[in-house]
Amino acid sequence: MLFRSALSVWDDGPGLELATAPPGHGLETLRARLAVLFGRDATLEARRAAAGSRVTVHLPAQALAVEAS
């Protein structure tokens, strides 16, 4: 799978654990929307580090075609 776009956001706050986040939090909602629009071709990764968290969204090439039409 070739990804055309990736977007990362870094937060230097206390971080988060997706496994313990309450149902309906924003990243869960975003992951669900990506799944509806692109299936397994889009991914959302959240990683916690000692100094904060990074969330990265990978979008397939078709994402730009959907937006342009």
N, CA, C and O atoms as CSV, one atom per row, in Angstrom:
chain,resi,resn,atom,element,x,y,z
A,1,MET,N,N,0.856,-1.186,0.000
A,1,MET,CA,C,0.000,0.000,0.000
A,1,MET,C,C,0.888,1.230,0.000
A,1,MET,O,O,1.744,1.377,0.872
A,2,LEU,N,N,0.697,2.108,-0.958
A,2,LEU,CA,C,1.417,3.365,-0.997
A,2,LEU,C,C,0.532,4.465,-0.439
A,2,LEU,O,O,-0.589,4.672,-0.904
A,3,PHE,N,N,1.040,5.161,0.553
A,3,PHE,CA,C,0.314,6.284,1.119
A,3,PHE,C,C,0.777,7.557,0.438
A,3,PHE,O,O,1.963,7.753,0.174
A,4,ARG,N,N,-0.173,8.401,0.168
A,4,ARG,CA,C,0.167,9.656,-0.496
A,4,ARG,C,C,0.390,10.772,0.508
A,4,ARG,O,O,1.227,11.646,0.286
A,5,SER,N,N,-0.348,10.754,1.611
A,5,SER,CA,C,-0.271,11.833,2.590
A,5,SER,C,C,-0.194,11.274,3.997
A,5,SER,O,O,-0.792,10.246,4.315
A,6,ALA,N,N,0.553,11.973,4.825
A,6,ALA,CA,C,0.606,11.642,6.247
A,6,ALA,C,C,0.587,12.959,7.018
A,6,ALA,O,O,1.202,13.943,6.607
A,7,LEU,N,N,-0.120,12.959,8.128
A,7,LEU,CA,C,-0.209,14.128,8.995
A,7,LEU,C,C,0.101,13.675,10.403
A,7,LEU,O,O,-0.531,12.748,10.911
A,8,SER,N,N,1.081,14.325,11.052
A,8,SER,CA,C,1.434,13.997,12.428
A,8,SER,C,C,1.239,15.214,13.308
A,8,SER,O,O,1.508,16.346,12.905
A,9,VAL,N,N,0.767,14.959,14.517
A,9,VAL,CA,C,0.608,16.011,15.518
A,9,VAL,C,C,1.317,15.536,16.781
A,9,VAL,O,O,1.092,14.420,17.248
A,10,TRP,N,N,2.170,16.391,17.327
A,10,TRP,CA,C,2.906,16.081,18.544
A,10,TRP,C,C,2.375,16.959,19.670
A,10,TRP,O,O,2.168,18.157,19.480
A,11,ASP,N,N,2.156,16.374,20.831
A,11,ASP,CA,C,1.700,17.092,22.018
A,11,ASP,C,C,2.690,16.781,23.127
A,11,ASP,O,O,2.951,15.614,23.418
A,12,ASP,N,N,3.245,17.819,23.749
A,12,ASP,CA,C,4.224,17.589,24.802
A,12,ASP,C,C,3.596,17.532,26.198
A,12,ASP,O,O,4.290,17.669,27.205
A,13,GLY,N,N,2.281,17.329,26.245
A,13,GLY,CA,C,1.579,17.188,27.516
A,13,GLY,C,C,1.777,15.805,28.115
A,13,GLY,O,O,2.711,15.093,27.744
A,14,PRO,N,N,0.901,15.420,29.041
A,14,PRO,CA,C,1.068,14.143,29.739
A,14,PRO,C,C,0.832,12.916,28.869
A,14,PRO,O,O,1.131,11.801,29.296
A,15,GLY,N,N,0.314,13.089,27.686
A,15,GLY,CA,C,0.089,11.953,26.792
A,15,GLY,C,C,-1.236,11.271,27.058
A,15,GLY,O,O,-2.001,11.689,27.927
A,16,LEU,N,N,-1.500,10.212,26.299
A,16,LEU,CA,C,-2.748,9.488,26.445
A,16,LEU,C,C,-2.521,8.032,26.100
A,16,LEU,O,O,-1.576,7.686,25.391
A,17,GLU,N,N,-3.371,7.213,26.593
A,17,GLU,CA,C,-3.369,5.791,26.269
A,17,GLU,C,C,-4.705,5.487,25.603
A,17,GLU,O,O,-5.748,5.601,26.246
A,18,LEU,N,N,-4.696,5.105,24.335
A,18,LEU,CA,C,-5.944,4.822,23.628
A,18,LEU,C,C,-6.713,3.680,24.276
A,18,LEU,O,O,-7.944,3.675,24.266
A,19,ALA,N,N,-6.004,2.726,24.833
A,19,ALA,CA,C,-6.672,1.571,25.436
A,19,ALA,C,C,-7.502,1.961,26.659
A,19,ALA,O,O,-8.474,1.281,26.989
A,20,THR,N,N,-7.129,3.044,27.331
A,20,THR,CA,C,-7.855,3.449,28.532
A,20,THR,C,C,-8.679,4.717,28.344
A,20,THR,O,O,-9.300,5.195,29.293
A,21,ALA,N,N,-8.691,5.267,27.129
A,21,ALA,CA,C,-9.479,6.475,26.858
A,21,ALA,C,C,-10.969,6.129,26.888
A,21,ALA,O,O,-11.354,5.021,26.514
A,22,PRO,N,N,-11.805,7.065,27.327
A,22,PRO,CA,C,-13.241,6.787,27.395
A,22,PRO,C,C,-13.855,6.608,26.005
A,22,PRO,O,O,-13.361,7.186,25.036
A,23,PRO,N,N,-14.919,5.819,25.895
A,23,PRO,CA,C,-15.595,5.648,24.604
A,23,PRO,C,C,-16.053,6.993,24.044
A,23,PRO,O,O,-16.501,7.869,24.785
A,24,GLY,N,N,-15.933,7.141,22.730
A,24,GLY,CA,C,-16.397,8.359,22.079
A,24,GLY,C,C,-15.399,9.497,22.060
A,24,GLY,O,O,-15.736,10.602,21.635
A,25,HIS,N,N,-14.163,9.253,22.514
A,25,HIS,CA,C,-13.175,10.338,22.467
A,25,HIS,C,C,-12.857,10.664,21.010
A,25,HIS,O,O,-13.164,9.867,20.122
A,26,GLY,N,N,-12.262,11.796,20.755
A,26,GLY,CA,C,-12.052,12.300,19.403
A,26,GLY,C,C,-11.259,11.386,18.490
A,26,GLY,O,O,-11.600,11.250,17.315
A,27,LEU,N,N,-10.204,10.750,19.001
A,27,LEU,CA,C,-9.402,9.878,18.146
A,27,LEU,C,C,-10.172,8.629,17.747
A,27,LEU,O,O,-10.000,8.121,16.640
A,28,GLU,N,N,-11.013,8.134,18.635
A,28,GLU,CA,C,-11.858,6.981,18.296
A,28,GLU,C,C,-12.832,7.353,17.178
A,28,GLU,O,O,-13.049,6.574,16.250
A,29,THR,N,N,-13.405,8.527,17.273
A,29,THR,CA,C,-14.330,9.011,16.254
A,29,THR,C,C,-13.610,9.201,14.920
A,29,THR,O,O,-14.136,8.829,13.871
A,30,LEU,N,N,-12.415,9.777,14.957
A,30,LEU,CA,C,-11.640,9.962,13.728
A,30,LEU,C,C,-11.285,8.618,13.108
A,30,LEU,O,O,-11.402,8.457,11.893
A,31,ARG,N,N,-10.856,7.652,13.910
A,31,ARG,CA,C,-10.519,6.320,13.393
A,31,ARG,C,C,-11.741,5.678,12.726
A,31,ARG,O,O,-11.611,5.050,11.676
A,32,ALA,N,N,-12.917,5.829,13.325
A,32,ALA,CA,C,-14.144,5.259,12.762
A,32,ALA,C,C,-14.486,5.925,11.426
A,32,ALA,O,O,-14.888,5.245,10.482
A,33,ARG,N,N,-14.330,7.231,11.341
A,33,ARG,CA,C,-14.620,7.934,10.081
A,33,ARG,C,C,-13.655,7.531,8.972
A,33,ARG,O,O,-14.058,7.349,7.824
A,34,LEU,N,N,-12.380,7.393,9.322
A,34,LEU,CA,C,-11.404,6.940,8.337
A,34,LEU,C,C,-11.764,5.548,7.822
A,34,LEU,O,O,-11.634,5.271,6.629
A,35,ALA,N,N,-12.212,4.681,8.712
A,35,ALA,CA,C,-12.589,3.319,8.322
A,35,ALA,C,C,-13.773,3.332,7.362
A,35,ALA,O,O,-13.797,2.571,6.395
A,36,VAL,N,N,-14.754,4.192,7.622
A,36,VAL,CA,C,-15.924,4.278,6.739
A,36,VAL,C,C,-15.514,4.805,5.363
A,36,VAL,O,O,-15.964,4.287,4.340
A,37,LEU,N,N,-14.671,5.820,5.337
A,37,LEU,CA,C,-14.287,6.438,4.074
A,37,LEU,C,C,-13.287,5.621,3.262
A,37,LEU,O,O,-13.390,5.548,2.037
A,38,PHE,N,N,-12.305,4.994,3.954
A,38,PHE,CA,C,-11.191,4.384,3.232
A,38,PHE,C,C,-10.902,2.937,3.622
A,38,PHE,O,O,-9.957,2.339,3.108
A,39,GLY,N,N,-11.690,2.373,4.512
A,39,GLY,CA,C,-11.442,1.003,4.946
A,39,GLY,C,C,-10.060,0.866,5.563
A,39,GLY,O,O,-9.633,1.716,6.344
A,40,ARG,N,N,-9.362,-0.208,5.208
A,40,ARG,CA,C,-8.026,-0.452,5.762
A,40,ARG,C,C,-6.929,0.356,5.067
A,40,ARG,O,O,-5.756,0.246,5.423
A,41,ASP,N,N,-7.306,1.161,4.084
A,41,ASP,CA,C,-6.312,1.945,3.353
A,41,ASP,C,C,-5.865,3.201,4.091
A,41,ASP,O,O,-4.889,3.831,3.684
A,42,ALA,N,N,-6.543,3.575,5.151
A,42,ALA,CA,C,-6.142,4.713,5.974
A,42,ALA,C,C,-5.869,4.192,7.379
A,42,ALA,O,O,-6.526,3.264,7.850
A,43,THR,N,N,-4.898,4.799,8.036
A,43,THR,CA,C,-4.570,4.376,9.393
A,43,THR,C,C,-4.433,5.579,10.312
A,43,THR,O,O,-4.130,6.688,9.871
A,44,LEU,N,N,-4.660,5.342,11.580
A,44,LEU,CA,C,-4.436,6.326,12.625
A,44,LEU,C,C,-3.595,5.636,13.685
A,44,LEU,O,O,-3.982,4.594,14.212
A,45,GLU,N,N,-2.448,6.218,13.995
A,45,GLU,CA,C,-1.561,5.670,15.011
A,45,GLU,C,C,-1.400,6.697,16.118
A,45,GLU,O,O,-1.219,7.884,15.850
A,46,ALA,N,N,-1.465,6.248,17.339
A,46,ALA,CA,C,-1.195,7.110,18.494
A,46,ALA,C,C,-0.119,6.433,19.321
A,46,ALA,O,O,-0.253,5.273,19.711
A,47,ARG,N,N,0.943,7.166,19.583
A,47,ARG,CA,C,2.057,6.624,20.348
A,47,ARG,C,C,2.398,7.573,21.488
A,47,ARG,O,O,2.459,8.790,21.314
A,48,ARG,N,N,2.611,6.997,22.632
A,48,ARG,CA,C,2.990,7.772,23.795
A,48,ARG,C,C,4.486,7.638,24.000
A,48,ARG,O,O,5.050,6.554,23.849
A,49,ALA,N,N,5.117,8.734,24.341
A,49,ALA,CA,C,6.542,8.752,24.647
A,49,ALA,C,C,6.723,9.454,25.987
A,49,ALA,O,O,5.781,10.041,26.520
A,50,ALA,N,N,7.905,9.394,26.516
A,50,ALA,CA,C,8.176,9.996,27.823
A,50,ALA,C,C,7.851,11.490,27.846
A,50,ALA,O,O,7.454,12.029,28.879
A,51,ALA,N,N,8.020,12.147,26.712
A,51,ALA,CA,C,7.825,13.593,26.680
A,51,ALA,C,C,6.502,14.008,26.038
A,51,ALA,O,O,6.323,15.194,25.758
A,52,GLY,N,N,5.566,13.088,25.794
A,52,GLY,CA,C,4.285,13.461,25.211
A,52,GLY,C,C,3.719,12.371,24.335
A,52,GLY,O,O,3.968,11.186,24.557
A,53,SER,N,N,2.955,12.778,23.334
A,53,SER,CA,C,2.296,11.833,22.432
A,53,SER,C,C,2.373,12.334,20.994
A,53,SER,O,O,2.445,13.537,20.740
A,54,ARG,N,N,2.356,11.378,20.054
A,54,ARG,CA,C,2.284,11.709,18.626
A,54,ARG,C,C,1.132,10.921,18.030
A,54,ARG,O,O,1.004,9.717,18.252
A,55,VAL,N,N,0.298,11.615,17.274
A,55,VAL,CA,C,-0.785,10.981,16.529
A,55,VAL,C,C,-0.495,11.208,15.051
A,55,VAL,O,O,-0.233,12.333,14.627
A,56,THR,N,N,-0.544,10.124,14.266
A,56,THR,CA,C,-0.263,10.200,12.833
A,56,THR,C,C,-1.412,9.568,12.062
A,56,THR,O,O,-1.861,8.468,12.382
A,57,VAL,N,N,-1.879,10.278,11.043
A,57,VAL,CA,C,-2.906,9.768,10.137
A,57,VAL,C,C,-2.250,9.568,8.784
A,57,VAL,O,O,-1.608,10.478,8.260
A,58,HIS,N,N,-2.410,8.374,8.212
A,58,HIS,CA,C,-1.921,8.056,6.866
A,58,HIS,C,C,-3.142,7.924,5.963
A,58,HIS,O,O,-4.070,7.173,6.265
A,59,LEU,N,N,-3.133,8.659,4.856
A,59,LEU,CA,C,-4.246,8.621,3.906
A,59,LEU,C,C,-3.782,8.042,2.579
A,59,LEU,O,O,-2.661,8.302,2.142
A,60,PRO,N,N,-4.643,7.257,1.938
A,60,PRO,CA,C,-4.280,6.683,0.638
A,60,PRO,C,C,-4.376,7.743,-0.460
A,60,PRO,O,O,-4.957,8.811,-0.267
A,61,ALA,N,N,-3.798,7.425,-1.601
A,61,ALA,CA,C,-3.831,8.342,-2.739
A,61,ALA,C,C,-5.261,8.712,-3.123
A,61,ALA,O,O,-5.503,9.841,-3.551
A,62,GLN,N,N,-6.209,7.794,-2.982
A,62,GLN,CA,C,-7.591,8.083,-3.364
A,62,GLN,C,C,-8.221,9.157,-2.505
A,62,GLN,O,O,-9.231,9.732,-2.910
A,63,ALA,N,N,-7.673,9.457,-1.332
A,63,ALA,CA,C,-8.239,10.481,-0.460
A,63,ALA,C,C,-8.280,11.835,-1.145
A,63,ALA,O,O,-9.249,12.580,-0.997
A,64,LEU,N,N,-7.235,12.155,-1.892
A,64,LEU,CA,C,-7.222,13.430,-2.605
A,64,LEU,C,C,-8.216,13.454,-3.740
A,64,LEU,O,O,-8.798,14.500,-4.029
A,65,ALA,N,N,-8.422,12.324,-4.392
A,65,ALA,CA,C,-9.404,12.243,-5.480
A,65,ALA,C,C,-10.816,12.400,-4.947
A,65,ALA,O,O,-11.648,13.027,-5.603
A,66,VAL,N,N,-11.111,11.850,-3.774
A,66,VAL,CA,C,-12.436,11.980,-3.167
A,66,VAL,C,C,-12.694,13.427,-2.814
A,66,VAL,O,O,-13.786,13.941,-3.057
A,67,GLU,N,N,-11.704,14.091,-2.245
A,67,GLU,CA,C,-11.856,15.485,-1.844
A,67,GLU,C,C,-12.032,16.395,-3.056
A,67,GLU,O,O,-12.773,17.375,-2.977
A,68,ALA,N,N,-11.377,16.100,-4.164
A,68,ALA,CA,C,-11.431,16.957,-5.335
A,68,ALA,C,C,-12.743,16.830,-6.114
A,68,ALA,O,O,-13.107,17.747,-6.849
A,69,SER,N,N,-13.449,15.726,-5.969
A,69,SER,CA,C,-14.660,15.536,-6.766
A,69,SER,C,C,-15.878,16.177,-6.147
A,69,SER,O,O,-16.970,16.098,-6.708
